Amino acid sequence: MDAGITGRAYQELVDIVDAILDECDDDVPCIVQKLDGVDEASRNELLVSDLLNAYQAFYWFFRTEPDILTRERMDLEPASSLKTGLLIEETDLLEMYFVVHESVPVIIIHDGDKAVATFTGKTAYGQGREVMDRPEYQ
């Protein structure tokens, strides 16, 4: 396969992830720590690839543990789904989507018709949780 954005061949990215998973198994904090040591361009590519799952990418970006249902949803989805957005939480009134745009995490709160709030960066998930918990403030 051709080299991606990083200039690395796909197999090289596979080798990076394999080495991380061999050392960490399913220990996500360990995986995140190892990803911190990967060059930025390769890491950015891995965080939206089929080589990691959405939860591993979520944890790398936000360094926080979501509730169990949210984690299970993300565990089952490849990180590549974050390019277009992944529904990670929902209530009767609102839905929370997690997107990675240009290597930046984005949380979008949607009311079913339109986006009512958008947050970016490392604090995006916490800000989105506040809206989900208290939608009257939006």
Steps between C-alpha positions, in 0.01 A plus 500: 500500500615854436644730761245710682519856621803418714696356213500167683377192323184349646698197615726725707192640677379144559840414647482800737157398628597133526801591714284719725231233539760228563631704790169633634234242408165670573638746758382828345704733728809303393399526133454875540841535665662311211312711244646808669841373390403459133590783264212748464421438134483123545298534820251733330455246224460212746237688702262493201596160361359149511801398710360647823146512629304817571533456878879488481497823297246657739718417800809639327327831427310551826693289758173416675279198542143531367211299642494129417236521224692778323822301529335187362365693202844634419675166564297352215583769245826559316666836551450561127130564575608818679574666167127529432374496859386237743193517725638428846219607735133582481219612726133563428589850382858499375765297323877532542729436205877461509690613189868547424552785255852590389644312801282696745230331710153646455189432708172595336174511693203446272128535574385276216456791259816704536824537692430702814858509632847420371814471710859438393823406669592310814209641704235432234365182659460660844322797346276271301417297813386820673255571217378139499445513877340847495356572155299795634824702513555470129 
